[in-house]
Amino acid sequence: MGDPWGSTGRFVRALVWAMLGLAVVAQPAPLRIGVAPHTSARVILELYQPLRASLEKSLGRPVEILTAPDFTEFARRGLAQEYDLAITTGHQARLFQVDAGYLPLLTYKADFKAVAMVALKGRIRTAQDLRGTVTIGLSPSSLVTLWGQHWLVAQHLGDVPVRYVSAADSVAQLLLAGEGSAGFVSLANFQKLSPEVQSQLRILAESPAMAGRVYVLNARNAFLKARLEGALWSFAGSPEGRAYFEANKLEGYRHLKPTELKAMDPYAAEVRLTLKGK
């Protein structure tokens, strides 16, 4: 005599597997946040853990923090729509907005400035002392490096080459090792160097305030805009958010000014040329 529960058992098993399959399908995809590589990947992942945890709680979905080996690759990935939300300096935010349809959300209250730093006890006392030397920047698509190159031209030092490295702390170490004459980094990254390292450096030149790190949302997530902005402001008002802003000297979030990103057009144009290999 056959098992009277055989067909029922098979039906129940099939139903359970179908329900499990539906649960997997219903699991929301992670929100992929791309952070421009202004420092090492390890440090970026650590820095953005409070934001990641807060957004996961507010949005009820997984959140991933991603970066790239350098600013040029970050721009390439952003234009290829690899990020749901990108946090990057103003010139790339403008590039993503114009060329890939990203939607600007907000930026930080603290001014963003680029600096040219030199060894405190080195021979570089003025800009003209850089003649015949090699300077150090982050990558051809980094805003601080682009500013540095413009600054060199303004000082009639357009023939001074720039060597590219991956992180601000690497720039500092190379300067102190005598492997470069000046380094271009953000003022915030200069201030975040360890006291021991920072005490051996000085600022030779400083840029005007520019559009710093800007949050831009991929247009495919436009439906999420209001909810995400609410989650970001909620993070800003939380103890974890306030601690994050204080530790990184960011002062909090603010809305973008009407023409703030448009002013980045000349720098965005240079990133386009870099991506084209020109």
C-alpha positions, -999 to 999 in steps of 0.1 A, spaced: 0 0 0 14 34 -10 21 62 15 -11 82 18 9 113 28 34 111 -1 18 135 -24 7 158 4 43 158 18 56 167 -16 31 195 -19 40 209 16 77 207 7 71 225 -26 50 251 -8 78 257 18 104 261 -9 82 285 -28 77 306 3 114 307 10 120 317 -26 95 346 -22 113 356 10 146 358 -9 130 378 -37 113 401 -13 146 409 5 155 445 -6 187 449 -25 215 468 -6 217 505 -11 251 510 -26 268 542 -13 300 551 -32 324 573 -13 352 591 -32 386 577 -22 399 607 -2 417 584 20 424 546 22 395 521 17 399 508 53 396 543 68 366 551 46 348 520 57 354 529 93 344 565 89 311 557 73 300 529 96 278 552 117 261 566 86 256 531 72 241 517 104 218 547 107 205 545 71 200 507 75 177 514 105 159 543 89 154 527 54 149 491 66 173 477 40 209 467 38 234 495 31 269 489 16 298 514 16 319 512 -15 349 532 -29 374 529 -57 412 527 -61 414 564 -71 393 594 -81 395 586 -118 381 551 -113 355 564 -89 343 588 -116 342 560 -142 321 538 -119 298 566 -109 291 574 -146 285 537 -152 256 539 -126 273 516 -101 263 537 -71 228 543 -57 242 573 -38 276 589 -43 294 611 -18 321 629 -37 337 663 -41 318 690 -60 334 687 -94 326 650 -96 291 656 -82 286 681 -110 299 655 -135 275 629 -122 247 654 -123 252 665 -158 265 634 -175 246 606 -156 215 623 -141 223 621 -104 202 643 -82 221 666 -57 209 663 -21 232 681 4 267 688 15 286 696 47 286 730 65 323 731 69 342 749 41 361 726 18 396 738 9 426 724 -8 461 731 5 497 728 -7 517 714 22 555 711 25 579 698 50 583 722 79 621 719 80 626 714 42 640 739 18 607 750 3 599 784 17 580 800 -13 562 788 -43 592 796 -65 613 771 -46 592 744 -62 609 750 -96 627 719 -108 610 696 -82 582 671 -82 550 676 -63 525 650 -51 487 648 -56 460 621 -52 450 614 -88 444 634 -120 406 635 -112 410 647 -76 397 682 -69 426 690 -46 451 679 -73 433 698 -100 434 729 -78 471 723 -72 478 721 -109 459 754 -115 478 770 -86 511 759 -101 502 775 -134 492 807 -116 526 807 -100 542 803 -135 552 768 -125 532 749 -150 561 727 -159 564 713 -124 552 677 -126 527 661 -102 532 625 -90 499 607 -82 494 585 -51 464 569 -34 458 587 -1 465 619 18 485 601 45 507 587 17 513 622 5 525 633 39 548 603 44 564 609 9 570 645 17 586 637 50 608 611 33 620 637 8 603 621 -22 584 653 -31 585 690 -26 549 698 -20 517 678 -17 481 687 -25 454 675 -1 422 688 14 425 710 45 403 685 63 427 656 55 457 678 66 440 684 99 433 647 103 469 637 100 483 624 133 497 653 155 532 638 151 530 640 113 512 673 111 538 690 133 564 682 107 544 699 79 532 734 71 507 749 46 524 768 18 491 778 0 454 774 6 425 775 -19 393 795 -16 363 775 -3 349 751 -29 320 727 -31 332 699 -9 318 664 -5 283 664 -20 257 637 -17 241 629 -51 214 603 -57 212 581 -87 181 591 -107 168 555 -107 163 560 -70 144 593 -74 114 577 -56 136 574 -25 148 611 -25 124 625 2 128 594 25 166 593 21 169 631 28 148 626 59 171 597 70 202 618 65 188 647 86 178 622 112 213 609 113 226 645 116 205 650 147 215 618 164 243 614 190 262 592 165 258 618 138 269 647 160 299 626 170 307 619 134 306 656 124 327 666 154 353 640 148 357 649 112 353 687 116 323 687 92 299 708 114 268 691 100 248 690 68 235 720 47 215 725 15 235 733 -16 235 769 -29 218 775 -63 250 779 -84 274 760 -62 278 729 -84 277 749 -116 308 767 -105 325 733 -107 320 730 -144 357 738 -153 370 711 -130 343 686 -142 354 692 -178 390 682 -168 377 650 -154 360 642 -187 393 648 -205 411 625 -181 385 597 -186 390 601 -224 427 597 -219 436 632 -231 
